[in-house]
Amino acid sequence: MRNFMAVMTGLVLSTAAASAADLKKGQAAYDEECKACHGESGAPNPALMKKLKITMKDLRDPSVTAKSDAEWRKMITVGVGKMKPVTTLTGSAVDDVIAYSRSLKK
């Protein structure tokens, strides 16, 4: 029962954070900090992948969209794989970018 309550509390808090996020600010921050690598639509930049000899997932891919906001926050602030942390994004700006990224459609 405690685990269920913890999960439900987490869902409520993540939903509240997502609804409090500002999509316009998120788009501006995404355009500034993320777009060069992740593209305007969330699709990775093929020229950059070739140049750096890396692969990146489309941000709209179900394996990415299924991640929790906490996992997205960690990817942004700590980095993942060859992606370095985005140190210029902090606090609510990270939430705004997550919300904007989640709003991208295939």
N, C-alpha and C positions, 0 to 999 in steps of 0.2 A: 504494500500500500504506500509506503514511503517513496519507493522508486516511482510509482505512478504519479504521486503528487509532485515529485521533483521534476519529472518529465513535463507534466502539465504546467507547472510554474515556468519552466524554461520556454515552453511554447508561447505562453501568454506574454512573457517578457520580450521574446524575439519578435512577436507580432506587434507589440507596442513600439518597439524600437523601429521596426520597418515602417509603421504608419507615421512615426514622428520624423522619418527621414525626409529630406528635401530633394526631390528628383531634379530640379533645376540646378541646385548646387552640386548634386551628384554628377550631372552631365558635365558641368563646367570642370569639376575636378577630374573626372574621367578623361575628358578631352585633353586636359593639361598633363596628366600623369600616366594614363593607361593606353590611350588611343594609338600611340606610336607603335606599340607592340601588339595590342589586342584588337586593333582596327575599330572603325566607327561602329560596326554592327556587333562586335564581340568576336568576330572571326579573326584568327591570328594573321599577322602580316607575313605573307609567304617569302618576300624578299629578305626580311629580317631573319626568319627561321633558317633560310638557306645560308645567309652570311654567317650566322652564329652557330650553324650546324646543330640546331635544336629542333624539337617538336613542341608545339603548344596545343592545348585543347581549345576548342571554340568555347567561349564563355556561356554559350547557349546550349552546349552539349548536356544531355541529361546527367552524365556522371559529374558534371560541375554544378549544375543547378540543384542537384539533390543534396549538396553539401549544406550544412547549417550556416547561419550567419556567423557563428563563432569560428567555424572552419574557414570561411571567407576572410574574416577579420585576421586570423592567424596568417593566411596566405599573403595578405596585403602587408601586414605589419612585421612579420617575421621572414616572409619569403617562402618559396617552395621550389625544390629542384634548383634550376639555374636562375630562377627569378629572385632577385635581391629584394629586401624589404623596401617598401615605398615610405621612406622616413618623412616625406613632406606631407603625408596624410595622417592625421591624428584625430582622436575623439569623434565628434559627430560627422566630420568629413568622411571618415571611413564608412560610417553607416549610410551616408548619402551615396557614396560610390557603390556600395553593395546594393542598395535599393535601385539605383539607376541600372546597374549591370543586370540585375534580375528582371528589369523591365524590357530588356532587349528581346526582340522576337526573331525567330528564324523565318 
